[in-house]
């Protein structure tokens, strides 16, 4: 979602028009208000597959597979809805932020607009990307999913670092897409508290347990617990928040360290602000596990299997942040070039008719 917001801001600056936004939504997730508020164009939700979590923590592949099969009719309806909207709007380009419904639309319909699929997942088959034998079956499943989501699309592979393009696979390595609000933060500072981004609220128990042993450490924790208040202070030093993009960034600018479940954007934002990182991948989530390994290799923080927040106390600050910040600074031009060249295919096709 933050990637889509960042690209919308870049497209506005380049005088391109975003004619609509379709968001895949599962029964288990709500779309945060901050995301809807970021767009001034028609906005629709479509049924889309998602992971099913056990105890709101790790992924259950069996339950995920069963849920996908039982809701398949709904997903095919979403394909028809998205295709009808494309026929109505006739966009020059569909930009797909790793949404499987868009990939299925390209698979089942031959007359779709040019498409560009964006995701750090497309680095998985790059020769310079890290290799891990852990969860080998899930890794192969992720490669299959990549190809399905990016079917008949130019792929933009988001990366922590610069690497060679793979034009033979229609895959181009691009910098992270980060929100303009991040770049507006001119002077990050250290006010001594830790910032945690969980998403899955099942991990909140571990945060509470650690805090009971370390009550003097200030903690702000963001999670997705249904029905939770916007802000809940357990005691003076531990506060839980509902997901909120702007509030999270403001607190990140002031914290002394970030703890997250190895989501790509959270890692990138923390690294850009030069914040030490502790990454705890969601259980059975091969994508986040490899994110954490890749980010640790890049020098951005620690990978862990537990929320041992004490590891951030001795975190070094002499990380390769400046190389990363330079790479991020090239994102807008890189994306606009790739978008315009991909969209130009439609203009050439129209001109030849």
FENBELRA-V138489 format. One line per field, one symbol per residue. ss: DSSP state (h for helix, s for strand, l for the rest). phi: phi as a letter, one per 30 degrees, with the letter a starting at -180 (. if undefined). psi: psi as a letter, one per 40 degrees, with the letter a starting at -180 (. if undefined). A space follows every 10 residues. Layout:
ss = ???
phi = ???
psi = ???
This chain:
ss = lhhhhhhhhh hhhlllllll ssssslllll llhhhhhlll llssssslll llsslllssl hhhhhhhhhh lhhhhhhhhh hhhhhhhhhl lllssslllh hhhhhhhhll llllsssssh hhhlllllll lllllhhhhh hhhhhhhhhl lllsssssll lllllshhhl sssslllllh hhhlllllll lllssssssl hhhhhhhhhh hhhlllllss ssslllllll sssssllsss ssllhhhhhh hhhhllssss lllhhhhhhh hhlllssssl lllllhhhhh hhhhhhhlll ssslllllhh hhllllllll hhhhhhhhll hhhhhhhhhh hhhhhhhhhh hhl
phi = .ddddddedd dddcicccda bccdbcdcbc ddeddeddbc bebbcbdbda dccchhbddc dddddddddd cddddddded dddddddddh ddacccdhcd ddddeddcbd cddebbccld dddecddddd cbddhedddd dddddedddc ehbdcccdbd bdaddbddch bbdbddccde edddddbebc cjcccbbcid ddddeddddd dddbddddbc bcacddidde bbcdadcbbc bdeaeddddd dddcdcaccb cidedddddd dddicebbcb eeeicddddd edddddddjc lccbcbdddd dddcddcdcd dddddddddc dddddddddd ddddeddddd ddd
psi = dddddddddd dddefihhei hhhhhieeii hiddddeehf ihhiiihiii ihihffcihh dddddddddd eddddddddd dddddddddf idhhhhgfhd dddddddehe fiiiihhhie deedehdeii hheifddddd dddddddddf hfihhhhhie iiiiigddef hhhiiihiid ddeehdgiih eeiihhhdch eeeddddddd ddefeehhhh hhifhheiid hhhdaeehhi iihhdddddd dddeieihhi ffiddddddd ddefhihhhg ihhfgddddd dddddddeee ahhieigged dedehiefif ddddddddee dddddddddd dddddddddd de.
